Amino acid sequence: MNRLLVPVVLVALAGPAAGEARTITLTEAIELAAGDSLAIDLQEEQVAAARAKKKSTSALRFPSLSTKASVLMWSDEITFAQPCNPAEVPGCPMSGVIELTVRDRVTGSAELNLAQPLSGLIVLGRLIDGDQAAIDAASAELQVARLDAGYQAAEAYLGAMQTETLHQLAITSVKQLEANLEKIRALREADVLADVDVLRVEAARDQAKAGALEAEVGSVTARRGLALLLDLPDGTDLALAPVDTTPPALGWSEDEAVSLARAAVKADYFPNILAIANYTRTEGQGFIATKNSAFVGVSLEWNLWDWGKRGHDVAAARAASRSAARLRDELDDQLAFDVRAKWLTASSKRQSLTVHESALRAAEEAYRLQTVKIQGGLATATDVIDAEAEVARARAQEAVARYQYLIAWMALVRAVGQMPQMPGAK
């Protein structure tokens, strides 16, 4: 099996900071990015708000209980004189007139109302369905945010591994040139080669060293960028755990990927009818008012004319519905286009990797033949330097092609609605 295992990086990322580097795997990086970020936190709040809205609408199906109380102080009490016969009416004063209070100066009342919607139940189901749709949409957006965060982390992780691989390849080139330099120096002492051959190889080695230093800077910068993306504390030293970079199969045909990705109000026109119940307690209303009273019944409210407002509202709702349907169709087409583009990109990257693998085998064989020739004095230092440069370039191009295919493959995985994850990731 063709493998490229990147060694664990133990280079500090924050200057002279002491302490051991934090080793992180690809899976951990994806989970960390997809589990906690500002965008994801905000989207989780949107889901919570949509769920609360549905609960609020659902509560309208049940009876509502309300109360109302008042205490009033009047300027005067209201009384009137009632003639009476002391001989016939007990308590009638000898004056033959009794004073009756119609309203005290201080009066009070308390009401308890119970109302159960009836006609509203007709449309509440639709409203609840709409709220559930809002929950589904917010949840889908949350999933999209997690997928995007996971893919970005995977892309950054593989990008950092790519730069580290290029750094290691640059070090390998330096070591190979130093080994060839020893051979060429020996051949110079045997008068097989000239001083210029030694100087040429020394110059090539020093250029390779400069390239290795630049590659090291790129590797450190890439790991720092990954730490920033994962919202780790400033100065966190990262070590990237090895990943089996054997190219995975695409997994789906173009049409299968698209199919998988795709799989990834009129209430005011009716009267408002309520079943109601009421209990009232009054104080200070004199002998005429009943202190305790209650009733049950049905209440009807119907807005018969509102200058066409309801008609305009319904027209607006229908237009919004048509717009949403067209937008849905447009998004479906855009989704298919995006998935097909990512499938084609991944397929192309896979084919490109195959070409670079073949080129690397040819370059390595050419380099081997040149090293054999120079030992027999049949090749010059320039031939060896050219062969070494070619094999170094082929190795770098093959490594870049390998990682670029893995990144494109993960982009396809994310496009079909799955969390990016490398097969064999540790």
N, C-alpha and C positions, 0 to 999 in steps of 0.2 A: 504494500500500500504506500502510495506517495505521501510522505508526511513532511511538514516543516514545523518543527517544534521550537518556539521562541523561548530562549532561556529566561528565567526569572530576572527581572531588572532590580538591582539594589542600589541604584544611583539616587542620591538625595535630590529632592526637588527644590529645596528652600535654602540654598547657600550652605552656611556652616551649621545649620540646625542639627542638633544631636538627636539620637534615637533611631530605632529600627523602622525601616519602611513598612508601610501597611500593604500587605498583599491582598489583591482583589481579583476575583475571577470575573469572567465575562457575564456569567449568570448573575452574580452579585451586583455588578454594575447596572445591568438592565433592571433588576428588581429595585435597586436603590433609586434609579432615575424615575421609574414608573410608579413608585410608591409615595414619593414626597417631593412636591415642587409647588411653586406659587400657582401655576396654571391649573394643576390638578386640584389643589385645595379650593380654588375659586369655583371650579366645575363641580366639585363635591357639594359646595354650598348651593349651587343651582339645582342639583338633584334634591337636596333637602328642602329647598323652597318649593319645588314642584310637588313633592310629596305632601308638604303641609297644605298647599293649595287644594289638593284632592281631598284631604281630610276635612278642610273647611267646607268644601262643596258638599261632601257626603253628609255633613252634619245637618244640612238643610232638610234632609229627609225625615228628621225626627221632630217631635213637638218642641216648641219654644215656650219657656216659662218666663214671665216678666211680672214685675210688681211696680206699683206707683202709689205714693203716699203724699199727703199734703196737710199742713196745719195753717189755718187762716185766722187772723185777728181782725174783727170788724170794728167799725167806729161805734156802733151801737148794736144792742140785741134787739130782736124784733118780737114784740108781744102784742096781744089784743085782748080786749075785755069781752068776756062771755057771761051773759046774764044766767043766773041760776036761782033755783028755789031752795032755800036752806032746809025746808021741810022734806024735800024730795031728793036732793042731791047731797050725799055725804061729803063733808069737807067744804061745802059752800059757805062762805062767810055770811055774817048777818046782813052785810051791805047788799047782798044779792048779786054781786058781780065777782067773777073769778078771773085772775090774770093768767093767761096761757102764753107760754114761750114758743114762738115759731122757729127762732134761730138764736142760739147763744152768741155772745160776742166772740168767743173762740170756738171754731169748728175744726173738725179733722176728718179725714177719710183715708182708707187704704184699700187698694185693689190688687188682686192676684189674677193674672190672665194666663191661660194655657191655649196655644194655637198650634194646630196641626195642618201643614200644607196639604192640599188635595190636588188642585189642578197643577201645581208646580211639580208634582211627582212625574208628570208626563214628560217634562224636559230635563229633569234632574239627571236621568240616566245618561242623556247625551252630554250634559255638562261634565259628568264624572268621566265619561269616555274621553272627552277632550282633555281633562286634567291628566288622565292616565297616558294619553298620547304625549303630553308635555313631559311627563316623567320618563317615558321611553326615550324621547328625543334627548333630554338632558343626560340620561344614562348612556346613550349612544355617544354623545359628545365627550362624556367622561372617558369612555373606552377608547375613543379616538385619541384623546389627550394622552392616555397611558401608552397607547401603541406608538404615538409619535415620540414620546419621551424615551421609550424603550429602544426604538430604532436609532434615535440620536445618540444614545449611550453606546449601543453596539457599534455604530459607525465610528464614533470617537475612539472606542476601545481598539477596534481593528486598525484604525488609522495610526494609533500610537504603537501598536505591535508592528505595523508596516515600517514605521520610521526606525524602530529598534532593530528590525531585521536588516534594514539597509545599513545601519550602523555596524552590525555584526559582520555583514558581507564586506564592508569597507575594511574592517580589521583583518578579515581573512585575506583580502587582496594585499594588504601591507605585509602580512606574514609570508605569503607566497613570493612576493617580490624580494623580501629579505633572504629567503631561502635561495632564490635564483641568483641573487647578488653574491652569495657565498660561492656558488658554483662558478659564476663568471669571473670572480676574483681568482679562483683556483686556476681556471683556464688562462687568465692573464699571466699568472706566474709561470705557467707552462708555455707562454708565448703563442698560445693558440688564438687568443683575442687581444685586441689593443686596449689602451687606456680609455679611449672614447667609449668603448662598450661598457666599461665599468661605470663611467660617468653618466651614461644614458640610463642605466638601471638605477643608479643612486637618485637621479632626478625623478624618475618614475615612482620610486619608493616614497620620496618626500612629498610628491604630489598626492599619492595615495594616503599618506598620513594626514595631509591637510583635509582631504575629503572625509576621512574618518572623524576628524574633529568637528567638521560641519555637520556630519550625520549625527554625532553625539548631541550637539545643540538641538537639532531637530527632534531627536528622541525625547530629550528632557522637556522641551516646549510642548510636545504632544501630550505627555503625561500630565503636565501642569494644566493643559486645557481640559483633559478628562476630569481631573480633580475639581476644576471650576464648574464643569457641566454637572457633576454629581453633587454640587453644593457642599463640598467638604471644606473644613476649616482651612484658611490660608496657611500655606507652609506644609500641608500634608504631603508626606512622601509616599508615592505609590510604587508598588511592584506588581507587574502584570503576570498573572498565573499563565502557564502554558495552555495553548489551545491547539487541538488537532485541526490543521488547516487543509486537510484533504477535501478537495472540492465536492460538495454535495450535489446530488442530482437536482435538476430544476423542480421535480416533484409534480408538476402539472403541465398539461398542454396549455396553449394560449387561451383557448375557449374554456377549458376547465378552470383556469385562474379567474377569468371574468365571471363565470357562473358562481364560483365560490365567493367572490367579492360581493356580488349582487344579493347572494343569500344572507354575505355578512349583513247664526242663531235666530229662531222664529217664535220664541216664547211670549213676546209682548203682544202677539195677535190674539191671545186667549185671555179670558177673564181670570182674575186671581181669586180662587175659591179657597177659603180656610174653614176648617172646623174649629170652633172656639168654645172656651169655657171661662166663666168669670165668677169671682167671689169678691164682694165689696163689704167693707165694714165702715160705718159712718158714726161720727160723734158730733153732738152739738147742733143737730138739725131739728131739734124740738120733737114734739109728739107726732108730727105728720110723717117724717122720714122713717124708714125701716132701718134699724141698726145693722142687721145682717141680711144680705141678699145674694143670690147666685142665679146664673142662667147658663144654658148650653145652647148652641145653635150653629148656623152656617153663615159665613160672611162672604159677600161677593163684591169685588172691585173690578171695574172694566173701564179702561180708558178708550172711549168711543171715538175720539177725534184728537189728533195731535199734529195736524198740518202735514201729514205724510212722513213724519219722522221715522216710524217703524218701517215703512216701505223703503226709505233710503238706507236705513240700517241693514235691512235684509239684502238690498242690492249691493251694499258694500261688502257684506259677508260673502255673498256669492262671488263677487269679483275677487276677493281675497282667496276663496277656495279655488277658483280657476287659476289664479296666479300660482298658488301652492302646487297645484297639479302640474302646471307647466314647468315650474322650478324642479319638481321631483323628477320629471322626465329628463330635463337638462342635466341634473346632477347624475342621473343614471348613465347618460351618455358620457359625461365627463369621467365618471368612475371607470367605465369600460375602456375609454381612451387611456387613462392613467395606468390601468393594470396592463393593458396590451403594450404600452410603451415600456413599462418596467420589465415585462416578460421578454421583450425583444432585446432590451439592454442586457439583462442577465444572460440570455442566450448568446449574444454577441461576445460578452466578456468571457463566457466559457470557451467559445471557439478560439478567442484570442489567447487564452491561457494555453490551450493545446499547441498553438503555433509557437509561443514563447518557450514552452517545454521542449519542443523539438529543436528550436534554435539553441537552447542552452546545452543540449546533448552534443550538438555539432560543435559548439564553441569549446566545450570541455575536451572533446576528442582532438580538436585542432591544437589546443594548448598542450595536451599530452604529447602530441607528435613533435611540436616545436621544442619542448624540453628534452626529448630524446635526441633530436637533431643537434641541439647546441652542445650536448655532452660529447657528441662525436665530432664537433667542430664543423657541422654541416649547416648551421644557422647562425645568424648574427644576434647581437643583443636587441637590435631593433625588432627582429622577428619575434623574439620572446616577449618584449614589451607590448607589441601589437596584439599578440595572442592573449597575454594577460589582461590587457584593456578590454579586449573583445569578450573574454569569459566573464570578467567582472561586470561589464555592461549587460551581458545576457542573464547573469544571475540576478542582477537588480531588476531587470525588466520582467523576469519570470516571477520574482517575489511580488512586485507591484501588481502584475496581472492577477496573481493568486488572490491577493487581498482585495483588489478591485472587484473580482468576481464574487467574493464572499459578501462584500458590501452590497453589490447589486442584487445578490440572492436574498439578502435580508430585506432589502427594499421591496422585493416582490412578496416576501412572506408578510411584511407589514401591510402591503397593498391589498392582500386578500383577507385581511382582518385578523391575522394571528400575531401574537407577540414574538418579535424576533428572538431566535435562540439557535445557536450553532449546534449541529449534531456533534456529539463528542466533547462539548464544552465542559471544562472541569471547574 
